[in-house]
Amino acid sequence: MLFKNLFLSLFILSSLSLSAQIFSKSATTQPILVQQGKEKKWCPICGMNLKKFYKTSHASILKNGKDRQYCSLRCLSVDMQKYTIDTKTVQVIDAKTEQPIDASSAFYVVGSKIYGTMSKVSKLAFKKESDAVEFIKKYKGKLVSFEIALNMAKNSLNSDIALTLKKKRKKIYPMGKKIFEKRCHKDINLENYKEINQLKSDIKNLQLCKLLKEKQLQAVALYLFEVKKIGILKDTKESIHISKDEKCPICGMFVYKYPRWAAQIFYSQKHYSFDGVKDLLKYYFKHKKDISKILVTDYYSQKAIDGKKAYYVVGSDIYGPMGNELIPFKDKQDAQTFYMDHRGSQVIKFQDIKIEEVYKLDE
């Protein structure tokens, strides 16, 4: 019994010690929010709770003098596509002291063991270099400047958006739809809202839905704003269209089952569909004559793009229906970002692909 009690005590102490080392992005005191209005508690880009993601939050001042606060550097970079933002006005929360500091002079730790906020790669800032170094000792990561961290956020924006959209499609949107249909007023006029945090504020403060927890509120707001208002899930004519009877002429599989990998070769009177670029190329090298068009599916946007103008990542850790694949992208920057994130061996253009390299992917 004595041994058992001793073991239990050691286990509890060990657990407490481990818990103490776990880093939380939430505010431990009253967060400093610079936005105005009832919607100031939430990020205007993604709707995330700023108190919950306080230690990764950033703030900026627009040209009209309006203060904006974001849950992450990723959401700041999204806003920079819409507004002209002077980076000298950007502030970030010191992850140690939880006080606002100038981002331009901050020491950023990127790629630590801490999960990123709206991004695959985490980015946390410190006023003192010594605090950043101490953080790296515990959680790994790399020390960089604000400029480098911001460029990383901009360069990975498409991949981060694709990653979060995948999660939303699978879990968040269905959850939001279910809650909306069961617990909310059906006459919410979405045209009244320019940003998601305004919608969240009214849902909560005007009681447009029955009492919701933060997670439920976020799901409903995302469903209403992004699906019902913007129409993110609407079918697009820009995707590759495959009929249910089309089989890949190389492997014989039904292509419609793999829409994110679909590719096509067109001739004047007919076309062939493939369940990946690898099989398309196996066919292409044997039947080059009289091809009028080649379409492949951009990995991030899922839109049909010109296969001959695309960039392809070879040797990544992402597999298609037939194993190792050439992953297509419309933009070179997207290809390079994917190449770095997924351990690719090279980024290559269509005209530089050799048949030997294609068959090596089967080895």
VEXMI-874469 format. One record per residue (C-alpha): residue number from 1; residue in one letter; z, y, x. Coordinates in Angstrom, 3 decimals. Example, Ala and Ser with C-alpha at 12.3 -4.5 7.8 and 13.67 -1.06 7.14 Angstrom:
  marlo  bavo        zz        yy        xx
      1     A     7.800    -4.500    12.300
      2     S     7.140    -1.060    13.670
//
This chain:
  marlo  bavo        zz        yy        xx
      1     M     0.000     0.000     0.000
      2     L     0.887     2.374     2.842
      3     F    -2.475     1.726     4.487
      4     K    -4.236     2.260     1.183
      5     N    -2.495     5.609     0.590
      6     L    -3.227     6.714     4.149
      7     F    -6.892     5.821     3.725
      8     L    -7.029     7.731     0.426
      9     S    -5.456    10.815     2.003
     10     L    -7.915    10.761     4.882
     11     F   -10.800    10.364     2.450
     12     I    -9.650    13.383     0.398
     13     L    -9.221    15.516     3.516
     14     S   -12.649    14.454     4.755
     15     S   -14.216    15.309     1.393
     16     L   -12.543    18.712     1.350
     17     S   -13.718    19.405     4.896
     18     L   -17.271    18.420     3.952
     19     S   -17.188    20.587     0.820
     20     A   -16.035    23.546     2.911
     21     Q   -19.151    23.199     5.027
     22     I   -21.516    23.231     2.030
     23     F   -23.284    26.597     1.832
     24     S   -23.658    28.186    -1.601
     25     K   -26.214    30.890    -2.374
     26     S   -24.097    32.175    -5.266
     27     A   -22.076    35.391    -5.035
     28     T   -18.398    34.762    -4.322
     29     T   -17.454    38.286    -5.464
     30     Q   -18.947    40.760    -7.932
     31     P   -22.646    40.990    -6.912
     32     I   -24.224    44.352    -6.149
     33     L   -27.164    44.748    -8.543
     34     V   -29.423    47.773    -8.094
     35     Q   -31.648    47.329   -11.141
     36     Q   -31.027    49.274   -14.338
     37     G   -30.805    48.101   -17.915
     38     K   -29.495    44.997   -19.620
     39     E   -32.063    42.886   -17.787
     40     K   -30.683    43.741   -14.336
     41     K   -28.940    40.365   -13.986
     42     W   -32.218    38.483   -13.623
     43     C   -35.206    38.493   -11.268
     44     P   -38.185    40.313   -12.887
     45     I   -40.661    37.854   -11.365
     46     C   -39.205    34.423   -12.142
     47     G   -36.177    35.176   -14.327
     48     M   -33.683    33.495   -12.009
     49     N   -30.047    34.584   -12.192
     50     L   -29.406    37.040    -9.349
     51     K   -25.717    36.172    -9.127
     52     K   -26.556    32.497    -8.640
     53     F   -29.119    33.268    -5.930
     54     Y   -27.390    36.350    -4.582
     55     K   -27.388    35.424    -0.883
     56     T   -31.201    35.154    -0.837
     57     S   -31.805    38.237    -3.010
     58     H   -33.880    41.211    -1.902
     59     A   -34.360    44.678    -3.355
     60     S   -37.138    47.261    -3.151
     61     I   -37.972    50.725    -4.447
     62     L   -41.339    51.247    -6.128
     63     K   -43.377    54.428    -5.637
     64     N   -42.122    55.744    -8.983
     65     G   -38.551    55.440    -7.691
     66     K   -37.690    52.373    -9.764
     67     D   -35.315    49.865    -8.173
     68     R   -36.310    46.199    -8.258
     69     Q   -34.211    43.203    -7.246
     70     Y   -35.487    39.686    -6.643
     71     C   -33.891    36.283    -6.224
     72     S   -35.867    35.643    -3.055
     73     L   -38.293    36.877    -0.433
     74     R   -40.916    34.819    -2.228
     75     C   -40.574    36.877    -5.427
     76     L   -40.639    40.113    -3.426
     77     S   -43.953    38.992    -1.901
     78     V   -45.292    38.324    -5.419
     79     D   -44.359    41.868    -6.475
     80     M   -46.107    43.237    -3.397
     81     Q   -49.379    41.938    -4.827
     82     K   -48.901    44.139    -7.892
     83     Y   -47.179    47.209    -6.469
     84     T   -47.392    49.194    -3.256
     85     I   -43.971    48.644    -1.709
     86     D   -42.868    50.328     1.493
     87     T   -41.161    47.585     3.517
     88     K   -38.833    50.245     4.954
     89     T   -37.174    50.444     1.525
     90     V   -36.520    46.711     1.323
     91     Q   -32.935    45.545     1.469
     92     V   -31.541    42.026     1.667
     93     I   -28.092    40.579     1.098
     94     D   -26.248    39.587     4.272
     95     A   -25.596    35.878     3.709
     96     K   -22.189    36.178     5.381
     97     T   -20.726    39.483     4.192
     98     E   -22.656    39.559     0.861
     99     Q   -23.415    43.253     1.421
    100     P   -26.874    44.885     1.210
    101     I   -28.484    45.594     4.580
    102     D   -31.858    46.923     5.721
    103     A   -34.254    43.980     5.847
    104     S   -36.276    45.520     8.689
    105     S   -33.339    45.208    11.099
    106     A   -31.929    41.940     9.744
    107     F   -31.906    38.615    11.571
    108     Y   -33.555    35.936     9.421
    109     V   -32.916    32.199     9.650
    110     V   -35.876    30.244     8.282
    111     G   -36.281    26.514     7.718
    112     S   -32.570    25.611     7.669
    113     K   -31.104    22.627     5.831
    114     I   -30.348    24.898     2.881
    115     Y   -32.813    24.555     0.028
    116     G   -35.259    27.441    -0.307
    117     T   -35.156    29.768    -3.321
    118     M   -38.502    29.509    -5.144
    119     S   -39.907    28.231    -1.861
    120     K   -39.964    25.044     0.137
    121     V   -38.702    26.843     3.248
    122     S   -35.349    28.641     3.062
    123     K   -34.987    32.216     4.315
    124     L   -31.526    33.770     4.777
    125     A   -30.670    37.072     6.437
    126     F   -27.773    38.378     8.527
    127     K   -26.864    41.817     9.832
    128     K   -25.460    40.422    13.085
    129     E   -27.456    38.147    15.343
    130     S   -24.244    36.294    16.248
    131     D   -23.720    35.374    12.574
    132     A   -27.281    34.066    12.353
    133     V   -26.824    31.988    15.508
    134     E   -23.552    30.570    14.167
    135     F   -25.315    29.653    10.915
    136     I   -28.074    27.863    12.868
    137     K   -25.446    25.775    14.673
    138     K   -24.279    24.427    11.311
    139     Y   -27.475    24.276     9.278
    140     K   -30.335    24.320    11.827
    141     G   -33.289    26.645    11.356
    142     K   -35.121    29.230    13.424
    143     L   -34.264    32.865    14.148
    144     V   -37.059    35.322    13.250
    145     S   -37.584    38.953    12.296
    146     F   -38.090    40.298     8.767
    147     E   -41.780    40.820     9.475
    148     I   -42.267    37.176    10.425
    149     A   -40.193    35.909     7.482
    150     L   -42.176    38.085     5.061
    151     N   -45.503    36.861     6.475
    152     M   -44.275    33.288     6.077
    153     A   -43.455    33.996     2.435
    154     K   -46.880    35.557     1.839
    155     N   -48.753    32.758     3.599
    156     S   -46.981    29.997     1.681
    157     L   -47.146    31.791    -1.664
    158     N   -49.852    29.606    -3.193
    159     S   -48.164    26.392    -2.097
    160     D   -44.774    27.625    -3.341
    161     I   -46.271    28.579    -6.711
    162     A   -47.947    25.172    -6.965
    163     L   -44.679    23.432    -6.116
    164     T   -42.634    25.317    -8.713
    165     L   -45.358    24.987   -11.349
    166     K   -45.344    21.225   -10.892
    167     K   -41.600    21.132   -11.585
    168     K   -41.966    23.432   -14.586
    169     R   -44.735    21.340   -16.123
    170     K   -42.698    18.166   -15.765
    171     K   -39.236    19.323   -16.877
    172     I   -38.679    23.011   -17.580
    173     Y   -41.473    23.796   -20.060
    174     P   -40.804    20.681   -22.211
    175     M   -37.076    21.496   -22.216
    176     G   -37.749    25.125   -23.157
    177     K   -40.091    24.123   -25.969
    178     K   -37.552    21.695   -27.419
    179     I   -34.731    24.276   -27.322
    180     F   -36.954    27.002   -28.798
    181     E   -38.040    24.833   -31.726
    182     K   -34.471    23.779   -32.528
    183     R   -32.315    26.800   -31.716
    184     C   -34.353    30.027   -31.681
    185     H   -35.928    32.508   -34.093
    186     K   -39.641    31.767   -34.497
    187     D   -40.698    35.404   -34.942
    188     I   -40.012    36.645   -31.400
    189     N   -42.779    39.153   -30.585
    190     L   -43.696    38.322   -26.989
    191     E   -46.005    41.335   -26.746
    192     N   -42.878    43.488   -26.488
    193     Y   -42.053    42.083   -23.066
    194     K   -43.775    42.984   -19.832
    195     E   -41.409    40.969   -17.642
    196     I   -39.410    37.802   -18.066
    197     N   -36.007    39.355   -17.342
    198     Q   -36.486    41.709   -20.312
    199     L   -37.133    38.702   -22.534
    200     K   -34.070    36.865   -21.200
    201     S   -31.911    39.902   -21.844
    202     D   -32.969    40.145   -25.497
    203     I   -32.669    36.410   -26.108
    204     K   -29.060    36.630   -24.964
    205     N   -27.954    40.070   -26.136
    206     L   -29.832    40.158   -29.469
    207     Q   -28.960    36.511   -30.153
    208     L   -32.591    35.496   -30.662
    209     C   -31.413    31.942   -29.991
    210     K   -28.149    30.178   -30.674
    211     L   -25.669    30.345   -27.796
    212     L   -27.340    28.980   -24.658
    213     K   -26.131    28.096   -21.198
    214     E   -27.921    29.811   -18.283
    215     K   -30.074    26.749   -17.567
    216     Q   -31.154    26.560   -21.216
    217     L   -31.786    30.300   -21.361
    218     Q   -34.014    30.088   -18.286
    219     A   -35.980    27.161   -19.720
    220     V   -36.594    28.941   -23.048
    221     A   -37.588    32.190   -21.332
    222     L   -40.029    30.410   -19.012
    223     Y   -41.576    28.492   -21.893
    224     L   -41.992    31.598   -24.057
    225     F   -43.149    33.953   -21.303
    226     E   -45.339    31.673   -19.193
    227     V   -46.637    29.152   -21.737
    228     K   -46.684    30.997   -25.079
    229     K   -47.421    34.509   -23.756
    230     I   -49.431    34.013   -20.559
    231     G   -50.851    30.592   -21.411
    232     I   -50.314    28.901   -18.044
    233     L   -50.901    25.426   -19.510
    234     K   -54.152    26.252   -21.293
    235     D   -57.121    24.148   -20.250
    236     T   -59.466    26.001   -17.947
    237     K   -63.253    25.765   -17.847
    238     E   -62.961    26.096   -14.100
    239     S   -61.644    22.553   -13.666
    240     I   -63.846    19.524   -13.038
    241     H   -64.623    17.738   -16.292
    242     I   -64.732    13.956   -16.237
    243     S   -65.600    11.685   -19.177
    244     K   -63.478     8.572   -19.737
    245     D   -66.328     6.187   -18.913
    246     E   -67.094     7.619   -15.457
    247     K   -66.272     5.304   -12.557
    248     C   -66.293     6.113    -8.859
    249     P   -69.457     4.494    -7.407
    250     I   -67.559     3.621    -4.205
    251     C   -64.297     2.032    -5.409
    252     G   -65.048     1.448    -9.088
    253     M   -61.912     3.187   -10.424
    254     F   -61.955     5.354   -13.556
    255     V   -61.998     8.927   -12.257
    256     Y   -60.450    10.604   -15.320
    257     K   -57.097     9.030   -14.413
    258     Y   -56.946    11.152   -11.245
    259     P   -57.918    14.727   -12.278
    260     R   -56.149    16.449    -9.363
    261     W   -58.379    14.523    -6.917
    262     A   -61.676    14.638    -8.851
    263     A   -64.891    15.454    -6.993
    264     Q   -68.571    15.406    -8.000
    265     I   -72.056    15.288    -6.523
    266     F   -74.900    16.708    -8.635
    267     Y   -78.612    15.964    -8.513
    268     S   -81.273    17.569   -10.695
    269     Q   -81.028    14.938   -13.459
    270     K   -77.654    13.267   -12.904
    271     H   -74.258    13.455   -11.246
    272     Y   -71.626    11.101    -9.824
    273     S   -67.855    11.497   -10.006
    274     F   -65.321    10.353    -7.410
    275     D   -61.542     9.898    -7.308
    276     G   -61.277    11.769    -4.030
    277     V   -63.219    13.568    -1.316
    278     K   -63.107    10.522     0.957
    279     D   -65.153     8.389    -1.451
    280     L   -67.453    11.329    -2.194
    281     L   -68.255    11.624     1.513
    282     K   -68.922     7.906     1.861
    283     Y   -71.539     8.316    -0.848
    284     Y   -72.799    11.661     0.456
    285     F   -73.690    10.420     3.936
    286     K   -75.935     7.740     2.413
    287     H   -77.529     9.859    -0.326
    288     K   -77.876    13.411     1.030
    289     K   -81.383    14.020    -0.261
    290     D   -81.940    16.327    -3.254
    291     I   -78.259    17.168    -3.837
    292     S   -78.011    20.360    -5.913
    293     K   -74.250    20.900    -5.924
    294     I   -70.943    19.433    -4.710
    295     L   -67.676    20.191    -6.478
    296     V   -64.177    19.323    -5.276
    297     T   -60.733    20.179    -6.668
    298     D   -58.673    22.819    -4.852
    299     Y   -55.320    21.125    -4.188
    300     Y   -53.203    24.176    -5.105
    301     S   -55.074    25.832    -7.976
    302     Q   -56.611    22.609    -9.382
    303     K   -59.838    24.530    -9.947
    304     A   -63.334    23.315    -9.193
    305     I   -64.639    24.813    -5.941
    306     D   -67.824    24.544    -3.908
    307     G   -67.354    21.455    -1.731
    308     K   -69.689    22.736     0.984
    309     K   -67.705    25.969     1.398
    310     A   -64.230    24.411     1.202
    311     Y   -61.719    23.789     3.985
    312     Y   -60.274    20.299     4.344
    313     V   -56.966    19.117     5.787
    314     V   -57.170    15.712     7.459
    315     G   -54.300    13.393     8.395
    316     S   -51.555    14.873     6.194
    317     D   -48.612    13.016     4.656
    318     I   -50.065    13.450     1.141
    319     Y   -51.985    10.463    -0.198
    320     G   -54.659    10.271    -2.886
    321     P   -55.559     7.358    -5.172
    322     M   -57.294     5.636    -2.242
    323     G   -54.690     6.391     0.429
    324     N   -55.363     8.857     3.263
    325     E   -57.484    11.738     2.011
    326     L   -59.287    14.921     2.969
    327     I   -57.401    17.599     1.011
    328     P   -59.680    20.467    -0.142
    329     F   -58.880    24.194    -0.346
    330     K   -60.977    27.225    -1.226
    331     D   -59.129    29.504     1.193
    332     K   -58.602    28.831     4.881
    333     Q   -55.086    30.291     4.771
    334     D   -54.074    27.818     2.057
    335     A   -55.456    24.969     4.136
    336     Q   -53.531    26.113     7.203
    337     T   -50.297    26.452     5.211
    338     F   -50.714    22.955     3.788
    339     Y   -51.599    21.666     7.266
    340     M   -48.286    22.957     8.634
    341     D   -46.183    21.902     5.648
    342     H   -47.596    18.364     5.505
    343     R   -48.159    17.424     9.131
    344     G   -51.944    17.482     9.057
    345     S   -53.973    16.605    12.125
    346     Q   -56.718    19.212    11.630
    347     V   -58.355    21.739     9.291
    348     I   -62.098    21.219     9.099
    349     K   -65.105    22.655     7.241
    350     F   -67.527    20.466     5.293
    351     Q   -70.414    20.766     7.736
    352     D   -68.213    19.608    10.615
    353     I   -67.048    16.359     8.986
    354     K   -68.400    13.197    10.651
    355     I   -68.882     9.880     8.860
    356     E   -66.800     8.098    11.540
    357     E   -63.814    10.353    10.743
    358     V   -64.116     9.507     7.065
    359     Y   -63.939     5.747     7.613
    360     K   -61.073     6.147    10.092
    361     L   -58.947     7.271     7.142
    362     D   -59.067     3.689     5.827
    363     E   -57.583     2.239     8.993
//
